[in-house]
Every structure is written in structure tokens, then in C-alpha cells.
């Protein structure tokens, strides 16, 4: 159910993903939703964002450790390209969906504003985690901490924004362009540390 909710959020956004839709999408008995998610949609969305974050963090960290910054970037971009193309450019990033879509809960929810803030904090934490993985890889390759922080932010923001652009254009061309530019920027920064 959690993976199914993350998938629906990546395609439709947070508000267009209802508990009923998740049940239908995952072929789950309706009663199991209230059993597994007693706090309703807010709890399901929270767990879906956490799940989606790990689905990127774990392979990103492995790629950065095994392939270095440039190889890790290529792997990161390739994973987004695969997701976009495999879904006919319907699915983007569920974490971005939480960041840009105002939360509206189920009728039984009592405090949408608090839920919204919680979800934004959660999305911010996921983006921070991705940036820290990139930052750590840049530090390992000799960049100064401040520069590594800025470049890590540039990479994550660029890829997230480009994924949204690719969905809109139904093409991975922008992803290719951004990857090329990021590789040049990162390579130049890393070359300065080697000299």
C-alpha cells in the first residue's frame, strides 16, 4: 500500500491520491487501510514519502560510494530517466509532489494545516538527505565543505526540476541537457581540487 501510494502521488499529486484510490491501485481489501493506517491519509502519505525517499537515497548513496561523483550522477540521472520512460512520462517524484501540492485530508481529518507542515518538513528532510549524500561524495573527492554544499543543492534541485519538465514535455531531452551541464560543472570543480 505504501509503494502504491507513492506511485499514485508521483503520477497524480497528493490531493488526487485518495485512500480509495490506493486501495483500488494496490488491490488491497478496504478494511486493511484502517488497520494499517489508523491515522488515515496523513499517515499513509507520511509513510509513502519516507518510502520514496529511501527508494532514491539507498541507490544514490551506493552509486556515489562505488562510482564517485560523476559516475554517481550518471546513475542518479539514469534512474530518473528509467522511471520517466517506463511510465510514459506519467510518474515524477512523489516527494516533489508533497512539496508543491497543498495537503487536503480526508473528511475525518481535523488539522490539515498541521498535516501540511508535517509533510513539508518530511519532504525537506528527504531532499536534505539526498543533498547530504551528494555533499559527502564531493567531500570525499576533495571539495571544500561550503562548495560541496552548494553543488549538492544544485544537483538535487536541477534533477528534481528537470524531472518535472520532462513530464510536461513527454521527453527526456531536458534531462540529457542538464546532466551534461552538471557533469561539466562538477568535473571543473573537482579538477580544481586535483591541481
C-alpha positions in Angstrom: 0.0 0.0 0.0 2.8 2.4 0.8 4.6 1.8 -2.5 1.2 2.1 -4.3 0.5 5.4 -2.6 4.0 6.7 -3.5 3.4 5.7 -7.1 0.0 7.4 -7.3 1.4 10.5 -5.7 4.1 10.6 -8.3 1.5 10.5 -11.0 -1.4 12.5 -9.6 -0.1 14.5 -6.7 -1.1 14.3 -3.1 -4.6 15.6 -3.2 -5.7 13.5 -6.1 -4.5 10.4 -4.3 -7.3 9.2 -2.0 -7.4 6.2 0.3 -10.0 4.7 -2.0 -7.6 5.2 -5.0 -4.8 3.5 -3.1 -7.0 0.5 -2.2 -8.0 0.2 -5.9 -4.5 0.7 -7.2 -3.0 -1.9 -4.9 -5.9 -4.4 -4.9 -5.9 -4.2 -1.1 -9.0 -5.0 0.9 -10.6 -1.7 2.1 -10.5 -2.8 5.8 -6.8 -3.2 5.8 -6.3 0.6 5.2 -7.8 1.5 8.6 -5.9 -1.4 10.2 -2.5 -0.4 8.9 -3.1 3.3 8.8 -5.3 4.3 11.8 -4.4 7.9 11.3 -5.7 7.8 7.8 -4.4 9.6 4.7 -1.9 11.7 6.6 -0.2 8.6 7.9 -0.2 6.8 4.6 1.2 9.9 2.8 3.9 10.2 5.5 4.9 6.6 5.1 4.8 6.9 1.3 7.2 9.9 1.4 9.6 8.1 3.7 9.5 5.1 1.4 10.0 7.2 -1.7 12.9 9.0 -0.1 14.7 5.7 0.7 14.0 4.4 -2.8 16.3 7.2 -4.0 18.7 7.5 -1.1 19.9 3.9 -0.9 20.9 3.5 -4.5 22.2 7.1 -4.7 24.5 6.5 -1.7 25.7 3.2 -3.2 26.3 4.8 -6.6 28.2 7.7 -5.1 30.3 5.4 -3.0 31.1 2.9 -5.8 31.3 5.2 -8.8 32.3 8.6 -7.4 30.6 11.8 -8.0 30.4 11.8 -11.8 29.5 8.1 -12.1 27.0 8.5 -9.3 25.4 11.5 -11.1 25.1 9.3 -14.2 23.4 6.6 -12.2 21.1 9.1 -10.5 20.0 10.6 -13.8 19.6 7.1 -15.4 17.3 6.0 -12.6 15.0 9.1 -13.2 15.2 8.6 -17.0 14.1 4.9 -16.5 11.2 5.9 -14.2 10.0 8.6 -16.6 10.2 6.4 -19.7 8.9 3.3 -18.0 5.7 5.2 -17.0 5.3 7.0 -20.3 6.3 10.2 -18.5 3.4 9.9 -16.1 5.3 9.4 -12.9 7.6 12.0 -11.4 8.9 12.4 -7.9 6.3 11.8 -5.1 8.5 13.9 -2.7 8.3 16.9 -5.1 4.5 16.3 -5.2 4.3 16.7 -1.5 6.4 19.9 -1.7 4.2 21.6 -4.3 0.8 20.2 -3.6 -1.2 21.6 -0.7 -2.4 18.8 1.6 -6.1 18.3 1.9 -7.0 15.4 4.1 -10.0 13.1 4.3 -13.2 14.5 5.7 -12.4 12.9 9.1 -9.0 14.8 9.3 -9.0 17.5 11.9 -6.0 19.7 11.2 -4.9 20.0 7.5 -2.5 22.9 8.3 -0.6 20.8 10.8 -0.5 17.9 8.4 0.7 20.2 5.7 3.6 21.5 7.8 4.5 17.9 8.8 4.6 16.8 5.2 6.6 19.8 4.1 9.1 19.1 6.9 9.3 15.4 5.8 9.9 16.4 2.2 12.5 18.9 3.3 14.2 16.1 5.2 14.3 13.8 2.2 15.7 16.5 0.0 18.3 17.3 2.7 19.2 13.6 2.8 19.8 13.5 -0.9 21.9 16.6 -0.8 23.9 15.2 2.1 24.7 12.1 0.1 25.9 14.2 -2.8 27.8 16.5 -0.4 29.6 13.6 1.3 30.7 12.3 -2.1 32.0 15.7 -3.1 33.9 16.0 0.2 35.4 12.6 -0.3 36.8 13.8 -3.7 38.4 16.8 -2.1 35.9 19.7 -2.4 35.7 22.3 0.4 32.6 21.9 2.6 30.9 25.1 1.5 31.4 24.4 -2.2 30.3 20.8 -1.8 27.1 22.0 -0.1 26.3 24.5 -2.9 27.0 21.9 -5.6 24.9 19.2 -3.9 22.0 21.6 -3.7 22.4 22.5 -7.4 22.4 18.8 -8.4 19.3 17.9 -6.4 17.4 21.0 -7.4 18.4 20.6 -11.1 17.3 17.0 -11.3 14.1 17.5 -9.4 13.1 20.4 -11.6 14.1 18.7 -14.8 12.0 15.6 -13.9 9.0 17.9 -13.8 10.0 19.5 -17.1 10.4 16.0 -18.7 6.9 15.0 -17.6 5.5 18.2 -19.2 7.3 17.7 -22.5 7.0 13.9 -22.5 10.7 13.8 -23.4 14.0 13.1 -21.6 15.8 15.8 -23.7 16.0 18.3 -20.8 17.4 15.5 -18.6 20.2 14.9 -21.1 21.0 18.6 -21.3 21.0 19.1 -17.5 23.1 16.0 -17.0 25.7 17.3 -19.5 25.9 20.7 -17.8 26.1 19.2 -14.3 28.9 16.9 -15.4 30.8 19.9 -16.7 30.3 21.9 -13.5 31.2 19.1 -11.2 34.2 18.0 -13.3 35.6 21.5 -13.3 35.1 21.9 -9.5 36.8 18.5 -8.9 39.6 19.3 -11.3 40.5 22.4 -9.3 40.9 20.2 -6.2 43.3 17.9 -8.0 45.5 20.7 -9.2 
